[in-house]
Amino acid sequence: QVQLVESGGGLVQAGGSLRLSCAASGRTFSSYVMGWFRQAPGKEREFVARISRSGGTTYYATSVKGRFTISRDNAKNTVYLEMNSLKPEDTAVYYCAASEGSFWNNAAFRFWGQGTQVTVSS
């Protein structure tokens, strides 16, 4: 199995940028589809972005498309989430997750990090 540790969260003003990182250890990183999810206070966890094992395919939630970019470096066992033009509604705990399943299967994300807080002030 894989262990995941997120970093890079913080407080930023609306319109600003943050870059989240997720470092993986354990099984071969390149064997996992990787994703980012988030959970705002009082809301359910929601999908943000995912990236294929090779990094060649990505997919985004409509709410972040065009503002967020997911990428991975398999040599460094790390996945990133570059977040630009941040809005107050992006405030949430952001979680990194790993899946051994197919690219489109959200339910296959079985391994989760502890989360990192992102707060966007207006």
C-alpha positions as CSV (number, residue, x, y, z in Angstrom):
1,Q,0.0,0.0,0.0
2,V,1.0,3.7,-0.3
3,Q,1.3,6.4,2.4
4,L,0.4,10.0,1.4
5,V,1.4,13.3,3.0
6,E,0.1,16.6,1.8
7,S,1.7,20.0,2.3
8,G,1.5,23.5,1.0
9,G,-1.8,24.7,2.4
10,G,-2.3,28.0,4.0
11,L,-4.1,31.4,4.0
12,V,-4.3,33.4,0.8
13,Q,-6.3,36.3,-0.4
14,A,-8.9,35.9,-3.1
15,G,-7.3,35.9,-6.5
16,G,-4.1,34.5,-5.1
17,S,-2.3,31.2,-5.8
18,L,-1.1,28.2,-3.8
19,R,0.7,25.0,-4.8
20,L,-0.2,21.8,-2.9
21,S,2.2,18.8,-2.9
22,C,1.5,15.2,-1.9
23,A,4.5,13.0,-1.3
24,A,4.0,9.2,-1.6
25,S,5.9,6.3,-0.1
26,G,5.4,2.6,-0.1
27,R,4.4,0.8,-3.3
28,T,5.4,2.0,-6.7
29,F,4.0,5.5,-7.1
30,S,3.5,5.2,-10.9
31,S,1.1,2.3,-10.4
32,Y,-1.6,4.6,-8.9
33,V,-4.0,7.0,-10.4
34,M,-3.8,10.1,-8.2
35,G,-6.4,12.5,-7.2
36,W,-7.2,15.6,-5.2
37,F,-10.4,16.0,-3.2
38,R,-11.6,18.7,-0.8
39,Q,-14.1,19.0,2.0
40,A,-15.5,22.4,3.2
41,P,-17.0,22.8,6.7
42,G,-20.5,21.3,6.8
43,K,-20.2,19.8,3.3
44,E,-19.4,16.4,1.9
45,R,-16.0,15.7,0.4
46,E,-15.9,16.5,-3.3
47,F,-13.7,15.5,-6.2
48,V,-11.3,18.2,-7.5
49,A,-8.9,16.6,-10.0
50,R,-7.3,13.4,-11.1
51,I,-4.3,12.4,-13.1
52,S,-3.4,9.1,-14.9
53,R,-0.5,6.9,-14.0
54,S,1.7,8.3,-16.6
55,G,0.5,11.9,-16.1
56,G,-0.7,12.1,-19.7
57,T,-4.4,12.4,-18.9
58,T,-6.1,14.7,-16.4
59,Y,-9.7,15.5,-15.4
60,Y,-11.1,18.4,-13.4
61,A,-14.3,19.3,-11.6
62,T,-16.2,22.0,-13.4
63,S,-15.7,24.4,-10.5
64,V,-11.9,24.4,-10.8
65,K,-11.4,23.8,-14.5
66,G,-9.2,26.5,-16.0
67,R,-7.9,27.6,-12.5
68,F,-6.3,24.5,-11.1
69,T,-3.7,22.2,-12.6
70,I,-2.8,18.7,-11.4
71,S,0.6,17.2,-12.3
72,R,2.9,14.5,-11.1
73,D,6.5,13.7,-11.0
74,N,6.9,9.9,-10.8
75,A,10.7,10.2,-10.2
76,K,9.9,12.2,-7.0
77,N,6.8,10.2,-6.0
78,T,4.9,13.4,-5.8
79,V,1.6,14.8,-7.1
80,Y,0.9,18.5,-7.2
81,L,-2.1,20.8,-7.4
82,E,-1.4,24.3,-8.7
83,M,-4.3,26.5,-7.7
84,N,-4.7,30.0,-9.3
85,S,-7.4,32.7,-9.1
86,L,-8.5,31.3,-5.8
87,K,-12.0,32.1,-4.5
88,P,-13.4,32.1,-1.0
89,E,-15.5,29.1,-2.0
90,D,-12.3,27.1,-2.5
91,T,-11.7,27.2,1.2
92,A,-11.6,23.6,2.4
93,V,-9.3,20.8,3.6
94,Y,-7.6,19.3,0.6
95,Y,-6.9,15.6,0.4
96,C,-4.6,13.7,-1.8
97,A,-5.7,10.1,-2.7
98,A,-4.4,7.1,-4.6
99,S,-6.3,4.6,-6.7
100,E,-5.4,1.2,-8.0
101,G,-8.5,1.1,-10.2
102,S,-9.5,2.6,-13.5
103,F,-9.0,6.3,-14.2
104,W,-12.7,7.2,-14.1
105,N,-13.7,5.3,-10.9
106,N,-13.9,7.7,-8.0
107,A,-14.8,4.9,-5.7
108,A,-11.4,3.2,-6.3
109,F,-9.5,5.9,-4.3
110,R,-8.7,3.8,-1.3
111,F,-5.6,5.5,0.1
112,W,-5.8,9.0,1.6
113,G,-3.5,11.6,3.1
114,Q,-4.3,13.5,6.3
115,G,-5.3,16.7,4.5
116,T,-4.0,20.2,4.3
117,Q,-6.1,23.3,5.1
118,V,-6.6,26.0,2.4
119,T,-8.3,29.2,3.4
120,V,-9.1,31.9,0.9
121,S,-10.1,35.3,2.4
122,S,-12.3,37.8,0.6
